[in-house]
Amino acid sequence: MIPSIDLQEGGPSLSRIVYGCWRLHSDPNGSGQERILEKIEVCLELGIHSFDHADIYGDYGNEEKFGLALQSKPGIKDKIKVITKCGIQLPGPNRAGVSLKYYDTSKDYVIQSAEASLKKLRTDKIDLLLIHRPDPFMDADSTAEGFRKLKEQGKVLHFGVSNFTPSQFRLLQSRLDFPLVTNQVEFHPLFSDALINGIFEQAQELRFRPMVWSPTAGGRIFHPKTEREIAVNNTLQSLAKKKGISPDAILYAWLLLHPTKLIPVLGTNEPSRIRSAARAFEVQLTKEEWFEILEAGVGQPVP
């Protein structure tokens, strides 16, 4: 059973692996209520009780698909934690009047987006709301005021950010009297910038747990084409053979081993891959093996 972990002292507590819902709409086996419930139930069986959304996923439609699935099975909603993100405006049929992609992290938009997510998800609270991307036009006072209003009203319990640099994180935190509890960032052997750009150091300093999106590099690690992709895949295959487990379990074990206590967000639509990833907790990697995977991804030994 996958354990839970507090993102920061005082919560929230998430499952150590989170299920990401950004691909719900593109599942080859469909995105109806029964298919979504199948994946939710597999997750819950394994101890994955936290589900990651964003307002924009599925052209602003995946939250509603997920909410309808929850509504179809009373009681299941009480077993899960809901994470969602806001701040990106995307042109499309579900965004009338938006002609180009831009960011909006103003108080009014943050509140409006959270309230829309609550309705689509058929829930009365969001466990964790993140600002999806750093906004070069962000007024930190306005964003913080939106957070405060949502917290006071009990609509959102905890707040964080996604893809923020340490300085962007500090700016928004400076306007709040409660902690930002996570920074969700891209991280995998082919993109390990968070190890050296201060993001993971800040997480350890402030004692919060970062969430990790695209842990398989969008699947490229397991369908390799480039030299570094092939090198990572070969390393994972070799370690998997040695330890008698799947390569994806090795990859997730690599993420879980980092002392920052990373929380990977799965992006697969296949229940079998969810089960395989969950076996990461059966894997014991040595520090040397951890660096072996890093070296394959970076393309050279550490300095």
PyMOL commands that set and color helices and strands:
alter all, ss='L'
color gray80, all
select helices_A, chain A and resi 24-26+33-46+57-60+62-71+76-79+107-121+140-152+166-173+193-195+199-206+227-243+247-257+271-282+287-298
alter helices_A, ss='H'
color red, helices_A
select strands_A, chain A and resi 4-6+13-15+18-20+50-52+81-86+88-89+102-103+126-131+156-162+180-186+211-213+263-266
alter strands_A, ss='S'
color yellow, strands_A
deselect
rebuild
show_as cartoon
